[in-house]
Amino acid sequence: MKIIKRFILFFILIVLAGFNLHYFIFSIYEVKIVVRPKEVFADPSSEIKVTVIPINAMGWEVPLRTVKAKFKILEGNDLVTIKLVDEDNGFILLQSIGTEGKIGIYIDSEYSLFPSYIEVQILPKTV
């Protein structure tokens, strides 16, 4: 009889731990948009990567999950060339053509309530 009670208790603890893991760690609650690098210069070798990262209830990046996102360059389309767009994994890779200015990117992701708009400043090349 003690073995059955311990097994039931163990089973209940495992189920509760599974629900907590799903609720706090693996569920997406919001998204964060990250632009790397922070400073971009007017150099044809400069690349800009804009990534949409899923965030869980703890404020961490959700493991083993990605966010679908659509990207549209609204401003400064003539300042960059698009090297790679991966809407399924939520990132876009841009390359500067060597002209300074401002780029405006419209981002509509799967888990955000409203679309986002970010601006990336391409700084003058310093010697």
Protein Blocks (a to p, Z undefined) as FASTA:
>chain_A
ZZmmmmmmmmmmmmmmmmmmmmmmmpcfbdcdddddfbdcddfkbccddddddddfkopa
cehiacddddddfehklmpccfbdcfknopacdddehiacddddddddfkbfbdcddddd
dddddZZ
